[in-house]
Amino acid sequence: MADIIDLTFLADVRRLYKKLMDQRGLSYFLQKEGPRLFHIEPTKVELVLRTALRARDPQLPRPHDKAIEHCRKEVRRDLIRRVANAMLQTGL
């Protein structure tokens, strides 16, 4: 059986993620303290997903768990790409 991807939910997650990235920048999604210099804050990724779920039309059914996990992975992949790009620019 094929995986179910809720395209409206994915579009909402992308829109909210882009809005947060434009407003606050990459550093908002990174941990401020810790042993690693560039460590993604998991709570910020979950914030994007929870906000997209809350903003969803209440008449629509809740997205499938695999669709939510797909969106989580997509946001993390983009953050990893941006962190790697930032590391290359700083010469790390």
DRENMARNU-243199 format. One record per residue: residue number from 1; residue in one letter; x, z, y of N, C-alpha, C in turn. Coordinates in steps of 0.05 Angstrom, whole numbers. Atoms other than C-alpha are relative to their C-alpha. Last residue first. Layout:
REM residues N
- pos / code / n.c1 / n.c3 / n.c2 / ca.c1 / ca.c3 / ca.c2 / c.c1 / c.c3 / c.c2
- NUM / A / X / Z / Y / X / Z / Y / X / Z / Y
...
//
This chain:
REM residues 92
- pos / code / n.c1 / n.c3 / n.c2 / ca.c1 / ca.c3 / ca.c2 / c.c1 / c.c3 / c.c2
- 92 / L / -3 / -20 / 22 / 683 / 194 / 499 / 3 / -13 / -27
- 91 / G / -26 / 2 / 13 / 698 / 142 / 553 / 4 / 20 / -22
- 90 / T / -17 / -22 / -10 / 642 / 160 / 601 / 27 / 0 / -14
- 89 / Q / -4 / 3 / -29 / 608 / 92 / 592 / 19 / 22 / 11
- 88 / L / -19 / 22 / -5 / 616 / 95 / 517 / 7 / -4 / 29
- 87 / M / -26 / -8 / 9 / 584 / 163 / 514 / 21 / -22 / 4
- 86 / A / -10 / -19 / -20 / 526 / 140 / 557 / 28 / 9 / -8
- 85 / N / -7 / 16 / -23 / 514 / 81 / 510 / 13 / 17 / 22
- 84 / A / -24 / 15 / 7 / 516 / 127 / 450 / 9 / -17 / 23
- 83 / V / -22 / -19 / 0 / 466 / 173 / 485 / 26 / -14 / -8
- 82 / R / -7 / -7 / -28 / 420 / 115 / 502 / 24 / 19 / 1
- 81 / R / -12 / 24 / -12 / 421 / 88 / 430 / 9 / 6 / 29
- 80 / I / -26 / 3 / 12 / 408 / 158 / 403 / 15 / -24 / 12
- 79 / L / -17 / -20 / -13 / 350 / 166 / 452 / 29 / -1 / -11
- 78 / D / -6 / 8 / -28 / 321 / 100 / 430 / 18 / 20 / 14
- 77 / R / -19 / 23 / 1 / 327 / 119 / 357 / 8 / -9 / 28
- 76 / R / -27 / -10 / 6 / 295 / 187 / 371 / 21 / -23 / -1
- 75 / V / -10 / -14 / -24 / 235 / 155 / 405 / 29 / 10 / -5
- 74 / E / -5 / 20 / -20 / 226 / 106 / 347 / 11 / 13 / 26
- 73 / K / -26 / 14 / 6 / 234 / 160 / 295 / 7 / -20 / 21
- 72 / R / -21 / -19 / -4 / 179 / 202 / 328 / 27 / -13 / -5
- 71 / C / -4 / -2 / -29 / 134 / 141 / 333 / 22 / 20 / 6
- 70 / H / -12 / 25 / -10 / 143 / 127 / 259 / 6 / 1 / 29
- 69 / E / -29 / -1 / 7 / 129 / 200 / 242 / 15 / -25 / 9
- 68 / I / -12 / -19 / -18 / 63 / 196 / 281 / 30 / 2 / -6
- 67 / A / -1 / 13 / -26 / 44 / 133 / 244 / 13 / 18 / 20
- 66 / K / -22 / 19 / 1 / 62 / 165 / 178 / 3 / -15 / 26
- 65 / D / -25 / -15 / -2 / 17 / 225 / 194 / 25 / -19 / 0
- 64 / H / -11 / -8 / 27 / -41 / 178 / 206 / 27 / 13 / 4
- 63 / P / -18 / 19 / 14 / -67 / 176 / 277 / 10 / 11 / -26
- 62 / R / -28 / -8 / -3 / -125 / 223 / 295 / 18 / -20 / -15
- 61 / P / -10 / -19 / 20 / -190 / 185 / 298 / 29 / 7 / 5
- 60 / L / -17 / 13 / 19 / -213 / 154 / 364 / 9 / 21 / -21
- 59 / Q / 16 / 14 / 19 / -272 / 187 / 398 / 16 / -14 / -21
- 58 / P / 9 / -18 / 21 / -227 / 237 / 432 / -18 / -13 / -21
- 57 / D / 29 / -2 / -2 / -191 / 182 / 470 / -11 / 17 / -23
- 56 / R / 15 / 19 / 16 / -117 / 198 / 466 / -30 / 4 / 4
- 55 / A / 11 / 20 / -19 / -85 / 238 / 522 / -17 / -20 / -14
- 54 / R / 20 / -13 / -18 / -76 / 298 / 476 / -13 / -20 / 18
- 53 / L / 23 / -8 / 17 / -41 / 257 / 422 / -23 / 12 / 17
- 52 / A / 14 / 25 / 7 / 4 / 223 / 473 / -24 / 6 / -17
- 51 / T / 14 / 10 / -24 / 22 / 291 / 502 / -15 / -25 / -6
- 50 / R / 24 / -16 / -5 / 37 / 318 / 433 / -16 / -9 / 24
- 49 / L / 20 / 6 / 20 / 83 / 259 / 417 / -26 / 17 / 5
- 48 / V / 10 / 27 / -4 / 122 / 264 / 482 / -23 / -6 / -19
- 47 / L / 16 / 0 / -24 / 129 / 339 / 475 / -13 / -27 / 6
- 46 / E / 27 / -10 / 8 / 153 / 331 / 404 / -19 / 1 / 24
- 45 / V / 12 / 23 / 15 / 212 / 289 / 430 / -29 / 8 / -9
- 44 / K / 7 / 20 / -20 / 226 / 344 / 481 / -12 / -25 / -13
- 43 / T / 25 / -8 / -13 / 223 / 397 / 428 / -9 / -20 / 21
- 42 / P / 24 / 8 / 16 / 275 / 361 / 386 / -26 / 7 / 14
- 41 / E / 17 / -23 / 2 / 329 / 367 / 441 / -26 / -8 / -15
- 40 / I / 28 / 5 / -8 / 379 / 312 / 428 / -17 / 25 / -5
- 39 / H / 17 / -7 / 22 / 452 / 336 / 425 / -29 / -3 / 10
- 38 / F / 24 / 17 / -2 / 504 / 303 / 470 / -17 / 6 / -25
- 37 / L / 3 / 9 / -28 / 560 / 354 / 482 / -26 / -15 / 4
- 36 / R / -2 / 28 / -3 / 554 / 390 / 415 / -6 / -9 / 29
- 35 / P / -27 / 9 / 7 / 569 / 464 / 409 / 4 / -30 / 4
- 34 / G / -4 / 4 / 29 / 508 / 486 / 447 / 27 / -11 / -5
- 33 / E / -22 / -16 / 11 / 478 / 490 / 516 / 2 / -5 / -30
- 32 / K / -17 / -8 / -22 / 436 / 442 / 558 / 24 / 16 / -10
- 31 / Q / -3 / -29 / -2 / 404 / 406 / 500 / 21 / 7 / 21
- 30 / L / -23 / -12 / 14 / 389 / 334 / 515 / 1 / 30 / 4
- 29 / F / 4 / 0 / 29 / 322 / 301 / 530 / 23 / 12 / -16
- 28 / Y / 24 / -16 / 6 / 322 / 318 / 604 / -4 / 4 / -30
- 27 / S / -8 / -28 / 3 / 393 / 292 / 609 / -23 / 19 / -6
- 26 / L / -8 / -6 / 27 / 368 / 222 / 595 / 7 / 30 / -4
- 25 / G / -26 / 10 / 10 / 331 / 216 / 660 / 6 / 10 / -28
- 24 / R / -19 / -22 / 5 / 276 / 257 / 692 / 27 / -8 / -10
- 23 / Q / 3 / -22 / -18 / 226 / 209 / 724 / 23 / 20 / -2
- 22 / D / -3 / 9 / -27 / 245 / 144 / 691 / 1 / 23 / 20
- 21 / M / -27 / 9 / -3 / 256 / 175 / 623 / 6 / -9 / 29
- 20 / L / -17 / -24 / -2 / 191 / 214 / 629 / 29 / -8 / 4
- 19 / K / 6 / -15 / -25 / 153 / 151 / 646 / 18 / 24 / 3
- 18 / K / -13 / 15 / -22 / 188 / 111 / 591 / -5 / 14 / 27
- 17 / Y / -29 / -3 / 3 / 169 / 164 / 539 / 15 / -14 / 24
- 16 / L / -6 / -27 / -9 / 97 / 166 / 564 / 30 / 5 / -1
- 15 / R / 6 / -3 / -29 / 90 / 91 / 559 / 8 / 27 / 10
- 14 / R / -21 / 15 / -15 / 125 / 87 / 491 / -4 / 3 / 30
- 13 / V / -25 / -15 / 2 / 80 / 142 / 463 / 22 / -14 / 16
- 12 / D / 3 / -24 / -16 / 17 / 109 / 489 / 27 / 16 / 0
- 11 / A / -1 / 9 / -28 / 38 / 41 / 460 / -1 / 24 / 19
- 10 / L / -28 / 8 / -5 / 52 / 74 / 393 / 4 / -9 / 29
- 9 / F / -15 / -25 / -2 / -16 / 108 / 395 / 29 / -6 / 6
- 8 / T / 8 / -13 / -26 / -50 / 42 / 410 / 15 / 26 / 4
- 7 / L / -13 / 13 / -23 / -10 / 8 / 355 / -8 / 12 / 27
- 6 / D / 21 / 0 / -21 / -30 / 57 / 301 / 13 / -11 / 25
- 5 / I / -11 / -6 / -26 / 19 / 40 / 245 / -22 / -4 / 21
- 4 / I / 18 / 4 / -22 / -6 / 45 / 174 / 14 / 8 / 26
- 3 / D / 0 / -23 / -19 / 45 / 36 / 119 / -19 / -7 / 23
- 2 / A / -15 / 3 / -25 / 26 / -18 / 69 / -2 / 26 / 17
- 1 / M / 17 / 0 / -24 / 0 / 0 / 0 / 18 / 0 / 25
//
